[in-house]
Amino acid sequence: MSVEDVTPRAAYETLRADPDAVLVDVRTDAEWNFVGIPDLEEAGKQPVLIPWQVYPSMQVNGAFVEHLRKAGATPESKLYFLCRSGVRSVAAGQAAQAAGFQHAFNVADGFEGPPDATGHRGTIAGWKAEGLPWRQR
C-alpha cells in the first residue's frame, strides 16, 4: 500500500473544509513541547497527537492503531499524518492502512521540512515554511 503525499497547504485546506478530515501529528512529546504544533483553531479542530515512536528510546509505538481508534478515527476518516519531515508519517500512514483506515495521507515535508544550507529546519518546506498556523504548546 502506498500513502499519497499532499502538500501542507492542501492538507490544511482539506482540514478546514471537510469535517471528516483529521490531522494526526505523529511526532514525539518532546517535539510537540519544544517545536510547536499545528494550530487548527480556524478549522474548529485540534490535531490528534499520537507518537509513532516513543521518546527517548524511539521504539515504534505498538499501541499506535489502538490510539487512533480511541481518538475517534474510523475507516471512513480522512487521516492526514504529519511528522517533522515526512518520513515517520509515511510509516504511520502505512500502519493505518494495514489496519483498515483506507484514507491515509502523508503531509509532505512534515512540520519543519528538510534542513537548509545552515542546518536549520522550517525555512525551505513544510507546515511552518508554508506559513500555516502553528503555536507553541
Number of C-alpha atoms within 10 A of each C-alpha: 9 12 22 14 18 16 18 25 16 11 24 23 12 18 23 17 11 11 13 13 20 24 24 27 25 28 25 19 16 12 16 18 11 10 15 15 22 21 18 18 12 10 15 10 15 15 19 18 19 22 25 26 19 17 15 9 7 11 10 15 17 11 11 18 21 12 16 18 12 10 13 10 20 16 15 13 16 21 28 27 33 33 28 25 22 21 16 21 30 22 18 29 28 20 18 22 20 12 12 14 21 19 18 27 27 30 33 26 25 27 29 23 22 19 14 12 8 6 7 12 19 21 16 17 22 27 30 21 16 16 13 15 14 16 11 11 12
